[in-house]
Amino acid sequence: MKPSRGNIGIDRISMYTPAYYLDVRELAEARGVDPDKYTIGIGQDEQAVIPSSQDAVTMGAAAAADLLAYIDPERLGLVILGTESGVDASKAGALYIHELLGLPHTVRVMEIKEACYGGTAGLLTARDYVAAHPGAQALVIASDVARYGLATGGEVTQGGGAVAMLVSENPRILALSADSTVYSESIQDFWRPVYTDEAQARGKYSTEQYLEFFARVWGASGLSAADCAAVLFHLPYTKMGAKALARLAELDAVSDELRARFQSSIAFSRRVGNLYTASLYLGLLSLLCSSPAFEGQLALFSYGSGAVGELFTGRLVEGYEKFLPDVNALLDARRKVSVGEYENIFRDAVPYGPEDYATNPDYYCGPFVLTGVVGMERQYARREE
Ligand code: CAA
């Protein structure tokens, strides 16, 4: 039987974050800040610490490697990396991932950039691609290092990691609706010039714009909270999601069930921090892994500074719980680093200059590493764990 063109979505999903984390209470003490500000005011507990051997490519490849068993080389037609911490201003990071994973050459490979919206742009593009190419698979990878700088206002909202999603007809996890509501407008709330790896943010303004964009697309969508089993938000830090839920409560009635599911959706983000393009999808994983199996429609709000806000929906597929990765095991296996060690790791960054550079093998982790930069070319390697 030819599969239905209307039933397209996330067939498989996986996640990766490096093996180190920082306790934000310890960070607060080192910065002379009340720890409650970070744990309650910002809503974070832990933050992923990203060594220079890990970047959007290695983390994206690590997440996608877990989906290789489900990829049919005859059906795969599209590979997209959504990232705002891309490793090259020209070549798509997805091509490095494509090579590390040994994917077929008969596929479109590209990178999409629009801040944290890039993962959603990839997912919805993949959905449309599969609709136009019945039977095809598309691989979407959202991967980022969220980096603001030591002792900056944004430091507590750093983090990093990747989520990979395989999109096809008759998905096993989430069937995506063909409809969505989007709003785009050029604003200057958050950006990263090409000569630095640290984001610039007008912090307060960015949070206000996030909420404005949410209210706008929610209002235009015609959605009712009562029609949703859960509402998921882009999570730069979990308090931002709580603010969005509060805004929703001003616009519509929010049930106790929606509030409880929101709490489930932020559990992983509290431990990893911001994953930029992947944050919304870490929230999806958190909700599905942390709640008893349920059914119904999910609403997902994606926000990418600059800015694009898009609200879309998906319906959970019966039995989805059998196809989820063990994210808790990945997070529990990480090693805590002290603030001093985090600062050393932070300072050992790939230089923004033409000189050769070697990453520190003491901080190699995951199945793929950046070993260094030679003659301005990044050197990637597979590693036996
Ligand atoms: N106990 C409990 N709460 C406390 C506290 C204490 N002792 N001290 C302060 N707080 C609370 C404050 O009341 C405040 O709460 P509300 O937001 O509810 O008012 C909260 O802690 C934050 O404190 P500040 O208002 O002083 O904020 P800040 O100056 O520390 O900056 C930030 C916070 C703007 C998020 C900053 O970390 C930042 O710039 N982060 C990067 C930008 C960002 O993440 N923006 C999000 C929207 S943009 C986006 O979504 C795209 C993306 O991924 C970046």
Residues whose N, C-alpha, C, O or C-beta is under 5 A from the ligand:
A	BS01	CAA	D34 D36 K37 I40 G41 I42 C116 G153 G154 T157 A201 G203 K204 S206 T207 Y210 P236 Y276 Y303 S305
